[in-house]
C-alpha cells in the first residue's frame, strides 16, 4: 500500500469516527414538517455536513485505489454492490412508506407526492425511475471498469497482424490489466527484438547476398531463399580486371599483395553499389558486377577508371593499377545453387566467358573500356557518350561488334579522337576486310594527329605484320 493511500485511509477513519458523533446534529438540522422537509442550519450542522462531505471524498479515493488492486470480477462486484444495496433499500422504503405513520413518513410522502389512497401509484413510478437510474449507473460503472479491455483487444490485434509501431503499451485500469499490459509489452519487446535480429541478419546477409538479388528473385529475407529459386532477366554485366596489378606487384610479399589488391577492390565495390549494381563474383584480382540498367554500368565503369587513376596518384610508392573493363548486355538467370548446407546466389549465363573474350580484345588493342553492341542497343535515347567501333568478336559463329569508350581519355585527346572517329573506324573495317595496306595508311594518318593512341598503334603494327607475311 502506498504511503498516500495509508494517509487517506487514516483520515477517512478519523472522519468516520467524528461523523458518528456529529450525525445527530446533521439530522437535527433537517426538520420534517409533515408537508416536506426544512433545513434549520446551526454551526454544528455545517460542521457535520462538512465532515460528511470530506469523509465521502477521502473514502472515495481510498475505495477507488482499492478497486485498482483487484481483478476485474472483484471490481465489478465491489463497485456495483453499494449501488445494489442503495437501490434495494430505496425500493423497500418507497413500497412501505405509503402505509407508514409519523411526521417523517408524511414528509417523505409529501416530497414524493405519494398518498395513502389506493388509486395513487406514484410509489411505483418512483420505483421505476430508481430502476432506470440504477441500471444506468451499473452500466456506466461496468463500462468504465471494462474500458481497458478495448485497448487490450486493439493492442492484441495489432500484435497479431504485426502492425504495432509503439514501443510501450498503455492499457491502464486495475492491477490485473497492469499485469496484462506488462505481458503485452514483453511480447512486443520480444517481437521487436526478433525483428531487429532478422533485420541485422538480413543486413549481414546483404554482404553476401546483395539486396538487388533479393529484388530479382522477389524475396525479402535470407531465410526465404531456397535452392532452385531462379528468374530469367535481361541484365548488363560489367567485368573489371585488375590482373595487371598482380603482375606489377611481384616485389610485394603475399600478405602485402593481398592487402594491396584488396585496397583497390574496396575502391571499386562502393562505386558499383552507388550506381545500383551488385557484385556477383570476386575473381581474385577482378570483379563481375551486374546492373539492371546498362547506362548505370557505363557510368560506373567511367567512375571506376577515374577513381583508380586518383588512387594510383595517391600512392606512388606502390605499383599502379592498370584496370580494364568490359560491359555486355544479355539474358541472365539469377538463381540459388548449392545444397542445404551451403546456398550460394549467382548468375548463370555466358557473361563471364564472353567478358573473358572481350578482355582478350582489350589486351590485344591495349584499350581500357570495351562495350558490346548489345549494351548500346539497350541504352535510352537521351543517354549520350563518346565511343568508337574497335572490331568484331566472333563467338560460336556469332559476331559481336565491340566499341571503345572515349570518355576516360583526357579532354584534349578525347576531342581529337572524336574528330578522327570515322577515320579510325574505317581503318578497323579495312583491317577486318584484310585490306591491310589501306588500314595501315589510315592508322598512320590517325597517329599523325594522336601519336599516343594505343589502339591505332596496335592496328598499325598488326597491319604492317600482315603485309610482311603476305609478301
PyMOL commands that set and color helices and strands:
alter all, ss='L'
color gray80, all
select helices_A, chain A and resi 3-28+43-68+72-99+103-112+122-161+175-205+211-217+222-224+243-248+254-274+294-314+351-365+373-378+411-419+421-432+436-449+454-470
alter helices_A, ss='H'
color red, helices_A
select strands_A, chain A and resi 30-32+37-39+230-241+277-282+286-291+324-338+343-348+369-372+387-395+398-405
alter strands_A, ss='S'
color yellow, strands_A
deselect
rebuild
show_as cartoon
